[in-house]
C-alpha cells in the first residue's frame, strides 16, 4: 500500500492516538492522507494552517440513550449517534444507519467520507453521519415506530434545515424516515420538510431519491466506459447487496444494455444467467422483506443459490460492491482480476479493503471509490432540499437528468484532478484531492474554525 507523506504522518499518528479502536475511521483517514502528498507540496498553507488536522477532527460528536418499549411491554435500550463532521460548505448532511454493527468508529468513518463526497457534488452541503445499534429486522412496525420516535426526541435538539439534515442509510428507509419526520413535526408543531430527506413523494420527497445512489453509481461507471470508448452493451455485471442501492443499480445497468448476473444479502447470493429480475427482487426485498433465497424460489428456472464461497467468485466484466464496508477483500480482488474484471465501482461506502484496492491498482483495473461513485444519493437529497426550500416538485425525468449531470461532473472533476496532480486514471486520488481542496479552501476563507 502507498505511504503517507512525511508532512502528514503526524496528522495520522494523532488520529490513531485520539481515536483508539476505531479501525474503519483510521482506514478512511489513511486513504485520504495517502492521496494528499502532491497537494501539500503545491499548497503548504494547508499544513501551516492545520486545515488537514482540523478536517480529521469532527466539529461535534453526539451520543445519546434511546429507550423504547417493545410489543411485550419490556423497556429496551439502544445507543444513538450523530457525528457532525464539517460544515464549511453548508449545513451538515448525511444519513442515519440502524444496524447492530453501528458504533462511534463506524459513524465517524461514514461522516469523514461524507465530507468529501458532498464536496464532490458541487452542492452547498457539509458532512455528517449518524445512526444507532438498533436493528429494524425482526421488529414489528409498531416497535420500529416507537424506537424512531424515541430516537428523534433526542436527536431533535441538534438538527434543522440550516443546521443538520439527516437522511436514510442501511436500515433506514421510507418507513423509518416517515416515523422520524412525524415525531419531528409533532414536537416542533411546524412542517419543516427540509429537515430530513428521503421522504415520501406525497409529503415533501423527491422523485428519484430512492433510486439515486444505485442509478448514480451506474451513471458514473457509464462515464468511465465512455472515457475508454466503451459502453455497457454486452457487459456482464455482478452487484453485491440487494437493498436500495443494489436494486436500482441493477435496474439501470439493464436499461443501459448490461446484464447483472448476481446479487446477494447477508445469507448468501444468487446467480441468474438470464439477468436478475428486478421486479421479483423488489417484491422479495421491498414488499416481503425477505431473504435472497426467496428470490431463487420465486424466479425458478436455472437460478443458482450460493451459500458457500463469495459472490466475487462469479466471473464478470464490472463489479459493483453495494452492500457494506470492507466486504471485498484482497483475496476476492485476486479472484475478480483472474476472472477478467475491468472496472470496480463502489456503490456502498468503503466496501473494498485497502488490500483489494492495491490488487486492482496493480492489475490496471479501473477503480471508482464510493465518495465519487455513490454520491448520487446525497446529490439527490440536496435536490430534495432545493425543492423543499422553494415549495416546488420536479418530474422524475427532470430530476434524473440533474442526477446524471451531477455524476458526469463528478467523474470529470475526478479525472481532471488526477491528471493535474500526476496520477492519470487514478479515480481514488482524483476524488480525494478534488473533494479535499474545495473544503480546505472554504476553511481557509472562514478563518480558524
C-alpha positions in Angstrom: 0.0 0.0 0.0 1.1 3.6 -0.6 2.7 5.5 2.2 1.6 8.8 3.8 3.7 11.9 3.0 6.0 12.8 5.9 4.4 16.2 6.3 1.1 14.4 7.1 2.3 11.4 9.1 1.9 13.3 12.4 -1.7 14.0 11.5 -2.3 10.3 11.1 -0.5 9.5 14.3 -2.7 12.0 16.1 -5.8 10.4 14.6 -4.7 7.0 15.9 -3.9 8.3 19.3 -7.1 10.3 19.8 -9.5 7.7 18.3 -8.3 4.3 19.6 -10.0 1.2 18.4 -11.9 2.9 15.6 -10.4 0.8 12.7 -12.9 1.9 10.0 -12.2 5.6 10.8 -8.5 5.1 10.7 -8.8 3.3 7.3 -10.9 6.2 5.8 -8.5 8.9 7.1 -5.4 7.0 5.8 -6.8 6.6 2.3 -7.4 10.4 2.0 -4.0 11.3 3.6 -2.1 9.0 1.2 -3.6 11.0 -1.7 -2.7 14.4 -0.4 1.1 14.3 -0.7 1.2 16.2 -4.1 -1.4 18.7 -2.7 0.6 19.8 0.3 3.7 20.1 -1.8 1.9 22.7 -4.0 -0.2 24.2 -1.2 1.8 24.2 2.0 -0.7 26.5 3.7 -3.0 23.5 4.2 -0.4 22.2 6.6 0.7 25.5 8.0 -3.0 26.4 8.9 -3.7 22.9 10.3 -6.5 22.5 7.8 -5.9 18.8 7.4 -5.7 18.3 11.1 -8.9 20.2 11.6 -10.7 18.2 8.9 -9.8 15.0 10.7 -11.5 16.2 14.0 -15.3 16.3 14.0 -16.9 19.6 14.9 -19.3 17.8 17.2 -19.9 14.2 18.3 -23.2 13.4 19.9 -24.0 10.1 21.7 -27.4 9.5 23.4 -29.5 6.9 25.0 -32.6 5.7 23.1 -35.1 4.0 25.4 -38.2 2.4 23.9 -40.9 -0.2 24.8 -41.3 -3.4 22.8 -44.6 -5.1 22.0 -44.3 -7.2 25.1 -44.2 -4.1 27.3 -40.4 -4.5 28.1 -38.2 -1.4 28.1 -35.3 -1.7 25.6 -32.2 0.5 25.4 -30.2 1.3 22.4 -27.4 3.9 21.7 -27.8 6.7 19.2 -25.1 8.7 17.4 -24.7 11.8 15.3 -21.3 13.0 14.3 -21.4 16.4 12.7 -18.0 16.4 10.9 -17.6 19.5 8.8 -19.9 22.4 7.9 -17.5 24.6 5.9 -19.6 24.2 2.7 -23.1 24.2 4.2 -25.3 22.6 6.7 -24.3 19.1 7.9 -25.7 16.4 5.6 -25.6 12.6 5.8 -27.6 9.5 6.5 -28.7 7.6 9.6 -27.8 3.9 9.8 -29.7 1.5 12.0 -27.7 -1.7 12.3 -26.2 -3.8 15.2 -22.7 -3.1 13.9 -23.0 0.7 14.5 -20.6 2.2 17.0 -18.8 5.5 17.1 -16.0 4.4 14.8 -18.4 3.4 12.0 -20.3 6.6 12.3 -17.0 8.7 12.2 -15.7 6.8 9.1 -19.0 7.4 7.3 -19.1 11.1 8.4 -15.5 11.6 7.3 -16.2 10.1 3.9 -19.3 12.2 3.6 -17.3 15.4 3.8 -15.5 14.7 0.5 -18.5 13.0 -1.1 -20.7 16.0 -0.5 -17.9 18.4 -1.7 -17.6 16.5 -5.0 -21.3 17.1 -5.8 -20.5 20.8 -6.0 -23.6 21.5 -3.9 -23.6 23.5 -0.6 -23.7 20.7 1.9 -21.3 19.7 4.7 -20.6 16.2 6.0 -22.2 14.3 8.8 -23.5 10.8 9.7 -25.5 9.1 12.4 -27.4 6.1 13.5 -28.0 3.5 16.2 -27.2 -0.1 17.0 -30.9 -0.8 16.8 -31.8 -3.4 14.1 -35.2 -2.9 12.4 -35.1 -6.5 11.1 -37.3 -8.8 13.2 -39.3 -5.9 14.8 -42.9 -5.0 14.2 -43.9 -1.7 12.6 -45.1 -0.6 16.0 -41.8 -1.3 17.6 -39.9 0.4 14.8 -42.2 3.4 15.2 -41.6 3.7 19.0 -37.9 3.4 18.5 -37.8 6.1 15.8 -40.0 8.4 17.9 -37.6 8.0 20.9 -34.5 8.5 18.7 -35.9 11.7 17.2 -36.9 13.0 20.6 -33.2 13.0 21.5 -31.8 14.0 18.0 -34.2 16.9 17.5 -32.1 19.4 19.5 -29.2 19.1 17.1 -30.8 19.1 13.7 -32.6 21.6 11.5 -32.8 22.6 7.8 -30.0 25.2 8.2 -28.1 23.1 10.8 -28.0 19.4 10.0 -30.2 17.4 7.6 -30.2 13.6 8.1 -31.4 11.1 5.6 -31.6 7.3 5.3 -28.8 4.6 5.1 -28.7 0.9 5.9 -31.8 0.0 8.0 -33.4 3.4 7.5 -35.8 3.5 4.5 -39.1 5.3 3.8 -40.9 3.7 6.8 -38.2 4.9 9.3 -37.9 8.4 7.7 -41.7 8.7 8.0 -41.7 7.9 11.7 -38.8 10.2 12.3 -40.3 13.1 10.4 -43.7 12.6 12.1 -42.1 12.9 15.5 -40.1 16.0 14.5 -43.3 17.6 13.2 -45.2 16.6 16.4 -42.6 18.1 18.7 -41.9 21.3 16.8 -45.6 21.8 15.6 -44.1 23.0 12.3 -44.0 21.4 8.9 -40.3 21.9 8.1 -39.9 19.4 5.3 -36.3 20.4 4.6 -35.1 18.9 7.9 -35.0 15.3 6.6 -34.5 13.9 3.1 -35.7 10.6 1.7 -39.3 11.5 2.5 -42.3 10.0 0.7 -43.4 11.7 -2.5 -46.8 12.8 -1.1 -45.2 14.6 1.9 -42.1 16.5 0.6 -40.0 13.8 -1.0 -38.1 14.0 -4.3 -38.5 11.8 -7.4 -35.5 9.6 -8.0 -34.3 9.8 -4.4 -35.0 6.1 -3.8 -33.2 5.2 -7.0 -30.4 7.8 -6.8 -27.5 6.0 -5.2 -27.8 3.0 -7.5 -28.6 5.0 -10.6 -25.7 7.4 -9.8 -23.2 4.6 -9.4 -24.1 3.2 -12.8 -24.1 6.7 -14.4 -20.5 7.1 -13.0 -19.4 3.8 -14.5 -21.0 4.7 -17.8 -18.8 7.8 -17.9 -15.8 5.6 -17.1 -16.7 3.4 -20.0 -17.3 6.3 -22.4 -13.9 7.7 -21.5 -12.4 4.4 -22.8 -14.6 4.3 -25.9 -16.8 1.6 -24.4 -20.4 1.2 -23.2 -22.5 -1.2 -21.0 -23.6 -3.2 -24.1 -22.8 -6.9 -23.6 -21.1 -6.3 -20.3 -21.5 -8.9 -17.5 -22.0 -7.3 -14.1 -22.1 -8.5 -10.5 -23.7 -6.4 -7.8 -23.4 -7.3 -4.2 -26.2 -6.5 -1.8 -30.0 -6.4 -2.6 -31.1 -3.2 -0.8 -32.0 0.1 -2.5 -28.5 0.7 -3.9 -28.1 -2.7 -5.4 -31.7 -3.0 -6.7 -31.6 0.3 -8.6 -28.0 -0.2 -9.8 -29.3 -3.5 -11.4 -32.2 -1.7 -12.9 -30.1 1.0 -14.5 -27.4 -1.4 -15.8 -30.1 -3.4 -17.6 -31.5 -0.1 -19.1 -28.1 0.7 -20.4 -27.5 -2.6 -22.1 -25.6 -4.6 -19.5 -26.6 -7.8 -17.7 -26.4 -8.2 -13.9 -26.0 -11.9 -13.3 -25.6 -12.0 -9.5 -26.7 -10.1 -6.3 -26.6 -11.0 -2.6 -27.6 -10.4 1.0 -26.1 -11.5 4.3 -27.4 -15.0 3.9 -25.8 -15.8 0.5 -26.1 -14.9 -3.1 -27.9 -15.8 -6.3 -26.6 -16.3 -9.8 -29.2 -15.7 -12.6 -27.5 -16.0 -16.0 -30.6 -14.5 -17.8 -30.2 -11.4 -15.7 -31.6 -10.6 -12.2 -35.3 -9.9 -12.5 -35.7 -6.5 -10.7 -39.5 -6.8 -10.3 -39.1 -10.1 -8.4 -36.2 -8.7 -6.4 -38.3 -5.7 -5.4 -41.2 -8.0 -4.4 -38.8 -10.0 -2.2 -37.0 -7.1 -0.6 -39.3 -4.2 -0.5 -42.7 -5.9 -0.1 -42.0 -9.2 1.7 -38.8 -8.0 3.4 -37.5 -11.5 2.6 -34.1 -13.1 2.0 -32.3 -13.7 -1.2 -33.3 -17.4 -1.2 -36.9 -16.2 -1.7 -35.8 -14.7 -5.0 -34.4 -18.0 -6.2 -37.7 -19.7 -5.2 -39.9 -17.2 -7.0 -37.7 -16.9 -10.1 -37.3 -20.6 -10.5 -35.5 -22.0 -13.6 -31.8 -22.2 -13.6 -31.2 -19.7 -10.8 -28.4 -20.9 -8.5 -28.3 -20.1 -4.8 -24.8 -19.8 -3.4 -24.2 -20.0 0.4 -20.6 -21.1 0.3 -17.8 -19.0 -1.2 -18.4 -15.5 -2.2 -20.4 -13.5 -4.8 -17.0 -12.3 -6.1 -16.3 -15.8 -7.3 -18.8 -15.1 -10.1 -17.0 -14.0 -13.3 -17.8 -10.5 -14.5 -16.6 -7.6 -16.5 -17.8 -5.0 -14.0 -18.2 -5.4 -10.2 -20.3 -3.1 -8.1 -19.9 -3.8 -4.4 -23.0 -2.2 -2.9 -23.6 -3.9 0.4 -21.4 -2.7 3.3 -17.9 -1.6 4.3 -14.9 -4.0 3.8 -17.0 -6.7 2.1 -14.5 -7.1 -0.8 -11.0 -8.2 0.4 -7.6 -8.8 -1.2 -8.4 -12.5 -2.0 -11.7 -11.5 -3.6 -9.9 -8.9 -5.7 -7.4 -11.5 -6.9 -10.3 -13.8 -7.9 -12.1 -10.9 -9.8 -8.9 -10.0 -11.6 -8.3 -13.6 -12.6 -11.8 -13.8 -13.9 -11.4 -10.8 -16.1 -12.9 -7.8 -14.3 -12.1 -4.4 -15.9 -14.0 -1.9 -13.7 -14.9 -1.9 -10.0 -17.1 0.9 -8.6 -18.2 1.2 -5.0 -21.9 1.5 -4.6 -21.6 1.2 -0.8 -19.3 3.2 1.5 -15.7 1.8 1.5 -16.7 -1.8 0.6 -13.2 -2.6 -0.8 -10.4 -3.1 1.6 -7.0 -1.3 1.1 -5.5 -4.7 0.1 -8.3 -5.1 -2.6 -7.7 -1.6 -4.0 -3.9 -2.4 -4.2 -4.7 -5.5 -6.2 -6.9 -3.6 -8.6 -4.3 -0.9 -9.0 -1.5 -3.3 -9.8 -3.7 -5.2 -12.3 -4.7 -2.0 -14.1 -8.4 -2.4 -13.1 -10.2 0.9 -13.2 -11.5 1.6 -9.6 -14.0 4.2 -8.5 -14.2 4.9 -4.8 -17.6 5.3 -3.1 -17.1 9.0 -2.3 -17.3 9.6 -6.0 -19.3 6.7 -7.5 -22.1 6.6 -4.9 -22.5 10.3 -4.4 -25.8 10.3 -6.3 -27.8 9.6 -3.2 -26.7 12.7 -1.3 -26.8 14.7 -4.5 -30.4 13.9 -4.9 -31.0 14.6 -1.2 -29.7 18.1 -1.9 -32.0 18.4 -4.8 -34.8 17.4 -2.4 -33.7 20.2 -0.1 -33.9 22.6 -3.0 -37.4 21.6 -3.8 -38.5 21.9 -0.2 -37.0 25.4 0.1 -38.8 26.6 -3.0 -42.0 24.7 -2.3 -41.6 23.0 -5.6 -41.8 19.5 -7.0 -39.8 18.3 -10.1 -40.7 15.5 -12.5 -38.9 12.1 -12.5 -37.3 12.9 -15.8 -36.0 16.3 -14.8 -34.6 15.0 -11.5 -32.9 12.0 -13.2 -31.4 14.4 -15.8 -30.0 16.6 -13.0 -28.6 13.4 -11.3 -26.9 12.3 -14.5 -25.4 15.7 -15.0 -24.0 15.8 -11.4 -22.5 12.3 -11.8 -20.9 13.3 -15.1 -19.5 16.4 -13.4 -18.1 14.4 -10.5 -16.5 11.9 -13.0 -14.9 14.7 -15.0 -13.7 16.5 -11.8 -12.0 13.3 -10.5 -10.4 12.6 -13.9 -9.1 16.1 -14.4 -7.8 16.4 -10.8 -6.0 13.1 -11.1 -4.3 14.3 -14.3 -3.4 17.7 -12.7 -1.7 16.1 -9.7 0.2 13.5 -11.7 -2.0 10.4 -11.3 -3.8 10.0 -14.6 -6.6 7.4 -14.5 -6.5 7.2 -10.7 -10.0 7.9 -9.6 -9.1 7.4 -5.9 -6.5 10.2 -6.0 -8.8 12.4 -8.1 -11.8 12.1 -5.8 -9.8 12.6 -2.6 -7.9 15.6 -3.8 -10.9 17.3 -5.6 -13.1 16.8 -2.6 -10.5 17.9 -0.1 -9.4 21.1 -2.0 -12.9 22.6 -2.1 -13.5 22.0 1.6 -10.0 23.2 2.6 -10.3 26.4 0.6 -13.6 27.2 2.3 -12.0 26.6 5.7 -9.1 28.9 4.9 -11.5 31.6 3.9 -13.5 31.2 7.1 -10.6 31.6 9.4 -9.7 29.2 12.3 -12.9 27.2 12.6 
